Amino acid sequence: MEFNIAMRLPARLARLSFLQAVLPSGSHSVAPLSRDMSRWFADLPSDKPLVILDNLTQRAASIASSSESPSKRFRQIEQILNHAEPLLKRFETQLDQSRLPLDTASRHASEACDRLLKALSEACVKIVQAMDGSALQRHLHGKIFGAAILRAAQLIHRRAAVAQRARSAGSPRRWKMLRKLLLLAEAHGLSRTPAFDHDTETVEQVVVRDCLLALCDPASLEGAELSRLRFYIARFGHLAALSAETPAPEDLGPGMFVFSDSERGPSKLKPGQALLDKERLLDCRQLVDRIHQQLAGLRQGLHATKLGLPMVANEASYAFMLTRCAEQWSDSRSSRKMKQDYQPLATLITGFDPVRQYLSSGAWKSLQNGRPRVVGAIPAVACEWRIIEQARTGFGLREAGPHTLPINVGELVAMRPLERASVHLSIVRRARSHETTGKEISLERLCGTALPHTIDKKLPDGNIQTLPVLLLPRVQCFEGNPGLLAPHGDLKPGVRVTVEQREGNVTFEVVAVVEKLASCELAQLKRV
C-alpha cells in the first residue's frame, strides 16, 4: 500500500503543478508565457494599438478553433486578455469621454474592442462546451471549467459595456448566452462560487449586474453618470438576487423581473405570471430599499460616506441618479411603448445659450407655407430630426440627414416641429447609434416655451451681475410647478425671480437645484 502511494504521489504533484501553471491566481494574473507566445507578442507593432487589437482578435479566433486541450486554450486566452488589458482600459476611458456623433477615432476604437471581446468570449464558450460534453475533461480540469464559464460571462458583460459607452444597443444575443452560462453553472453548482483566487465575483453576480444596467437604460446616460451607475452596482448589486421560484401572490410587487433569453433583456414580472423552467426571478426589492434609505439620509444631511456612497453623492445630480435607479429597478420604464403616430420634421437647437437666443428671437412664433417664418437668426447649432415617437412625457427622434453636431445626453434642447408654431423645451435622456437607421435620441419634455429673463446677482465686491435665465411656467416633472434654467453655479435655494404680469409683479423663489444639465442647471421654484 505504501508502495502504491509513493508511486502515485509524483503524478499527483505533477498534476497539481500543471493546474497551478494554467490557472490564474487572480483576475489579472496569468501563467508565464510560452516562447511562442512571447515571440508573437514581441512582434506586435507597439505604436499601432488598433492593429494590436485586431491581431489579438485573430489569434483568439484561431485558439477557439484549435484542437489543443481546454486547459492550454484557456491559458492562451487569459494571456491575450492580459496583454490587451491596457489598451482596452485606454479605449474604454476614451469612449467614456466621447460625444455623439462619435468621431472616427472613437468609432474605430469601439469596433476594435467589440471584435476582440467577442472573439475572446466565443473562445471561452467553446472551451466550456468542449468540457461540458466530456466528464473526463471536467474531472481532469474541473477548476478550469468554472473559470471558463465565469470568464465568458465577464467578457460578454464587458462587451455590452463597450457598446453602452458608444451609445449602442449592443448584441441582443448576449441574453441567450448569459442564460446558457448561468444554467450551466447552476447545473454544476458553480453559479455562486468564485472561480479565481482573490476575486469573489460569481457568474450569478455578473448576470445580475448586466440586468441592473440594462434596466437603467444605459444608452440614456452620459459618460460620467454611466460610470457612477456602474460603480454603484458593483458596490450594492449583491442586494439583488436571482431565484428559480415564482413568488407567492401576496409577495408580488414592484422590483421583480424575469430574466430569460429574450432579446429585450429582463422584463417586469406580471401578476399571475409563473416562471418557466429556464427563467429566473430577478428580485431587486432589497436594493431599492437601500436606495430609499440612502436618499433619506442625504435629505437629512448625512455625509455620503456614512451611507456607503462616494463623496460626489452629496451633489444633487447623484441623488437624481439614485431616484432614477429606484424607479427603474421598481418598474422598468423601458417596457412602456410610446405611440408612433406621425414622423414630421423638427428643428432641434441644443445648449442653454443657443436655446435662449432662439426663444428671444421669436423665430418659432409664426408659420409661412407650413414652415417657420424666420423672424430672428436661427443659431448655427440647429439641425433637423424626424419625430418617430410621441408621448405625453417626451419624444423619440431620428436624424433626418447626416450632420456633425454633437448631441449629448443631459443637454437642454428646444424642439420645434416644422409645421407647428410651438416649441418644446426638453432634456436629451437617451442617445443611441444604429447601423441602419443612424442616430436616435429620446427627449424628456420639460415644458412648452419658456420666458427669457434675467436676474441680478450680487458679487462679493458689491457690484451687481445680470444673469440670463429661462423661466419655465409649468414643468412637467415638477407636477406643473414652475422651474428655472440658469448657467452652472448661479442658482441656490432662496434666489428670487420677479416677473411682470398684467395683474402685477409675481415673485418666485428657488426651492432646490434639481439637476445639473450639460450647459445649465435646473431648479424648482415656488411662488412667494
Number of C-alpha atoms within 10 A of each C-alpha: 6 7 7 8 9 10 11 11 11 11 11 11 11 11 14 11 11 12 18 13 16 20 23 21 16 13 17 13 14 21 16 12 13 11 9 9 14 11 11 12 18 10 10 15 12 11 8 9 18 19 14 19 24 16 17 23 23 15 18 27 19 14 23 23 12 12 9 11 13 25 24 14 23 27 21 21 26 25 22 21 20 16 15 19 13 11 17 23 12 12 22 20 14 16 23 19 14 20 20 17 22 17 12 9 12 20 14 14 22 22 15 21 25 23 16 26 26 22 23 27 27 19 24 29 22 19 24 24 17 16 23 15 10 10 12 11 17 18 11 14 19 15 16 25 27 25 24 28 28 30 24 27 29 22 21 26 22 19 23 24 23 23 23 26 27 29 30 20 20 18 14 14 14 20 23 15 17 25 21 18 24 24 18 18 21 15 10 11 11 22 23 15 17 18 27 22 12 10 12 13 17 25 28 26 23 24 24 23 20 26 22 22 22 21 23 22 19 26 26 22 23 25 24 10 18 22 15 16 21 17 14 15 19 14 12 16 21 16 16 22 19 19 14 13 13 18 18 9 10 6 9 14 16 19 23 25 25 25 25 21 19 15 12 14 19 24 20 23 23 13 9 11 12 15 18 12 8 13 19 22 23 25 23 23 19 16 22 23 15 15 19 15 13 21 21 12 15 19 11 9 10 14 15 18 12 12 16 13 17 15 12 13 22 17 15 15 18 21 20 16 19 19 15 13 22 22 17 21 26 22 20 22 14 14 12 8 10 15 13 13 11 11 15 14 19 23 20 22 26 27 18 24 18 19 25 22 17 21 20 16 15 15 18 26 15 16 16 10 7 11 14 20 15 15 13 14 12 19 15 10 14 19 19 21 25 20 24 21 19 19 14 10 14 21 22 23 24 22 19 18 11 12 10 11 14 14 21 26 26 24 21 30 26 29 28 22 22 18 16 15 17 16 21 21 23 23 22 26 22 22 30 23 21 12 7 6 10 14 22 21 24 24 27 23 23 24 22 18 20 25 16 17 18 17 18 14 16 11 9 7 6 8 10 12 12 11 13 18 22 22 23 25 17 17 21 18 15 14 8 13 15 22 29 25 28 24 19 13 10 15 20 13 13 12 16 19 20 15 14 9 8 6 6 8 9 13 14 20 21 20 18 18 21 17 20 22 22 18 16 22 22 21 24 22 27 14 14 10
